[in-house]
Amino acid sequence: MKSQILEEFRVIVGERGIITSTEELHTYECDGLTNFRVLPQAVLLPTETAQVQAIVRVCHREGIPFVARGSGTGLSGGALPVRDGVVISLARMNRILEVDFENARVVVEPGVINLDVTSRVQSKQYFYAPDPSSQSVCSIGGNVAENSGGAHCLKYGFTTTHVLGLEVVLPDGSLAHLGGKTLDTPGYDLAGVFVGSEGTLGIATKVILRIVKRAECVRTLLAAFPSTNEAGAAVSDIIAAGMLPAAIEMMDNLAIQAAEAAVRANYPDCGGLLLVELDGPNAEVESLMKHVDELCRKNGAWEIRVAQTESERALVWKGRKAAFAAMGRISPNYIVQDGVIPRTALPRIMSEIARLSEETGLRVANVFHAGDGNLHPLVLYDRHIAGQEKAAEALSYRILELCLEAGGSITGEHGVGEEKKAMMAKMFAEPDLETMQRVRCAFDPKQLSNPTKVFPTPRLCGERPGEYVPHPLESAGIAERF
Ligand SMILES: Cc1cc2nc3c(=O)[nH]c(=O)nc-3n(C[C@H](O)[C@H](O)[C@H](O)COP(=O)(O)OP(=O)(O)OC[C@H]3O[C@@H](n4cnc5c(N)ncnc54)[C@H](O)[C@@H]3O)c2cc1C
């Protein structure tokens, strides 16, 4: 990158706001998906919206691609840098700007850590509902871009339900306000379009969040089943009975072993473990808990416990939330997948995953949001054994195909990013992808904001973004699209 442009960035963010040394750039070369790595030209750390705007204006003028980054915990390579581009880290824009208890709204900068929102409002019995397992480190900006989920999204909804408005720096550097503090603003739901757009439509610089009042009573039950099949059948029965628990999570035996090794949550040693949390008025929770207990026993649960104290409940969740990271205790390497299936397909898909695991000789641990049908198979492997990494990748993609064949999706919450863009063409037809491209081009005609992510097969050179027009070489039969 030309030194004169770097100098321009230095003037915008100051000496402490720019990183160009190779050693320091390595910190930003990947996100939580470490098998993709790219060194950016520079990392910029703005502290206010005006600086983000000024940086993006330079990028727009010079045609420099840029990638927004929150905490870098993403699992799909969304914050992976682009080789000729810059990373714009929002980590220093981490102030909670406004807390409005009367209207249950909080306004934050994008670098605020998810759990800090709840910490700030819990004295008045409020909480911020979307709770990714990474909530103690991931940022609200990253949550917005990925439309992140978490255990309690079954009842309370994903990030998109809780983001009411956004201040956004568009890819030409101009500022836009999408949505607002009121519930339904007229016109297109552009805040809804931005949430889940994985950094491809611009950079969120302020976020208006909805906070939720804590229920009078919260109870958490642990049920041990012989296998995930029986546990899956219990999940279907609980939902079919008309209940909407705050959370229903499942772990298989490998996941239990890993979580126990890391956290000692005192989980029963079983083939399939369900965590069911109910919240609401005391009387309602007590009565529904009995019903959940009956349905679990009917489906073969041989041990059922209800957390008796707040610290017991916290330990149950600590084990579940540590489960991904805990895999390092039982395997040198692993791939975290993220697919969705209709809940009723759970027993069939779990058996199929077990069969594929046996066939390939690769262990697969399962820990997931069972109530949403959002699977997280963890394919365990050792990168030092020749061919295992490739075999693990192939197995994890095969599992996603199974999800699609069952009528599901290639991602429930981790996003498409770099990792799954090739799978997009399996899930969507060309007209669907074209429509998405048109939306992207309306925000970012130069395709500078997190380019190369989400969409499959880069277009041929000389093609214009927007509506698909065949390249002259393609029309002449010299080149083909694949
Ligand atoms: C152990 C572990 C557990 C996890 N559990 C869950 C889980 O339960 N549920 C879940 O949904 N995810 C989970 N994740 C994935 C990850 O934490 C989430 O995707 C999270 O939202 C990423 O936030 P981040 O701040 O780290 O974003 P980053 O990884 O930095 O970025 C993610 C994406 O957001 C974009 N982005 C970042 N900030 C902005 C901004 N201000 N404006 C526009 N775009 C932006 C980036 O360009 C990138 O595309 C887990 C990850 C780990 C490591």
PDBQT file of the ligand as one rigid body, heavy atoms in Angstrom, charges set to zero:
ROOT
HETATM    1  C1  LIG A 501     -16.019 -20.647  21.829  1.00  0.00    +0.000 C 
HETATM    2  C2  LIG A 501     -16.971 -19.969  20.872  1.00  0.00    +0.000 A 
HETATM    3  C3  LIG A 501     -18.343 -20.122  21.057  1.00  0.00    +0.000 A 
HETATM    4  C4  LIG A 501     -19.234 -19.516  20.178  1.00  0.00    +0.000 A 
HETATM    5  N1  LIG A 501     -20.582 -19.655  20.399  1.00  0.00    +0.000 NA
HETATM    6  C5  LIG A 501     -21.453 -19.035  19.585  1.00  0.00    +0.000 A 
HETATM    7  C6  LIG A 501     -22.869 -19.145  19.823  1.00  0.00    +0.000 A 
HETATM    8  O1  LIG A 501     -23.329 -19.793  20.761  1.00  0.00    +0.000 OA
HETATM    9  N2  LIG A 501     -23.692 -18.495  18.967  1.00  0.00    +0.000 N 
HETATM   10  C7  LIG A 501     -23.226 -17.747  17.918  1.00  0.00    +0.000 A 
HETATM   11  O2  LIG A 501     -24.024 -17.188  17.183  1.00  0.00    +0.000 OA
HETATM   12  N3  LIG A 501     -21.897 -17.637  17.690  1.00  0.00    +0.000 NA
HETATM   13  C8  LIG A 501     -21.013 -18.244  18.485  1.00  0.00    +0.000 A 
HETATM   14  N4  LIG A 501     -19.670 -18.114  18.245  1.00  0.00    +0.000 N 
HETATM   15  C9  LIG A 501     -19.209 -17.341  17.072  1.00  0.00    +0.000 C 
HETATM   16  C10 LIG A 501     -18.884 -15.841  17.334  1.00  0.00    +0.000 C 
HETATM   17  O3  LIG A 501     -18.558 -15.612  18.680  1.00  0.00    +0.000 OA
HETATM   18  C11 LIG A 501     -20.054 -14.957  16.888  1.00  0.00    +0.000 C 
HETATM   19  O4  LIG A 501     -20.232 -15.065  15.496  1.00  0.00    +0.000 OA
HETATM   20  C12 LIG A 501     -19.863 -13.464  17.261  1.00  0.00    +0.000 C 
HETATM   21  O5  LIG A 501     -21.013 -12.739  16.913  1.00  0.00    +0.000 OA
HETATM   22  C13 LIG A 501     -18.671 -12.829  16.560  1.00  0.00    +0.000 C 
HETATM   23  O6  LIG A 501     -18.434 -11.588  17.194  1.00  0.00    +0.000 OA
HETATM   24  P1  LIG A 501     -17.017 -10.876  17.076  1.00  0.00    +0.000 P 
HETATM   25  O7  LIG A 501     -17.090  -9.575  17.766  1.00  0.00    +0.000 OA
HETATM   26  O8  LIG A 501     -15.943 -11.783  17.506  1.00  0.00    +0.000 OA
HETATM   27  O9  LIG A 501     -16.972 -10.647  15.495  1.00  0.00    +0.000 OA
HETATM   28  P2  LIG A 501     -15.779 -10.883  14.466  1.00  0.00    +0.000 P 
HETATM   29  O10 LIG A 501     -15.379 -12.307  14.453  1.00  0.00    +0.000 OA
HETATM   30  O11 LIG A 501     -14.715  -9.880  14.678  1.00  0.00    +0.000 OA
HETATM   31  O12 LIG A 501     -16.534 -10.539  13.102  1.00  0.00    +0.000 OA
HETATM   32  C14 LIG A 501     -17.608 -11.317  12.663  1.00  0.00    +0.000 C 
HETATM   33  C15 LIG A 501     -18.217 -10.680  11.412  1.00  0.00    +0.000 C 
HETATM   34  O13 LIG A 501     -18.788  -9.440  11.762  1.00  0.00    +0.000 OA
HETATM   35  C16 LIG A 501     -18.286  -8.388  10.937  1.00  0.00    +0.000 C 
HETATM   36  N5  LIG A 501     -18.270  -7.209  11.805  1.00  0.00    +0.000 N 
HETATM   37  C17 LIG A 501     -17.680  -7.072  13.010  1.00  0.00    +0.000 A 
HETATM   38  N6  LIG A 501     -17.956  -5.872  13.532  1.00  0.00    +0.000 NA
HETATM   39  C18 LIG A 501     -18.745  -5.220  12.630  1.00  0.00    +0.000 A 
HETATM   40  C19 LIG A 501     -19.357  -3.949  12.580  1.00  0.00    +0.000 A 
HETATM   41  N7  LIG A 501     -19.240  -3.067  13.572  1.00  0.00    +0.000 N 
HETATM   42  N8  LIG A 501     -20.082  -3.612  11.488  1.00  0.00    +0.000 NA
HETATM   43  C20 LIG A 501     -20.230  -4.488  10.452  1.00  0.00    +0.000 A 
HETATM   44  N9  LIG A 501     -19.668  -5.712  10.447  1.00  0.00    +0.000 NA
HETATM   45  C21 LIG A 501     -18.946  -6.083  11.524  1.00  0.00    +0.000 A 
HETATM   46  C22 LIG A 501     -16.934  -8.887  10.483  1.00  0.00    +0.000 C 
HETATM   47  O14 LIG A 501     -16.544  -8.286   9.264  1.00  0.00    +0.000 OA
HETATM   48  C23 LIG A 501     -17.212 -10.371  10.307  1.00  0.00    +0.000 C 
HETATM   49  O15 LIG A 501     -17.817 -10.611   9.063  1.00  0.00    +0.000 OA
HETATM   50  C24 LIG A 501     -18.751 -18.736  19.101  1.00  0.00    +0.000 A 
HETATM   51  C25 LIG A 501     -17.371 -18.575  18.922  1.00  0.00    +0.000 A 
HETATM   52  C26 LIG A 501     -16.486 -19.181  19.794  1.00  0.00    +0.000 A 
HETATM   53  C27 LIG A 501     -15.018 -18.994  19.575  1.00  0.00    +0.000 C 
ENDROOT
TORSDOF 0
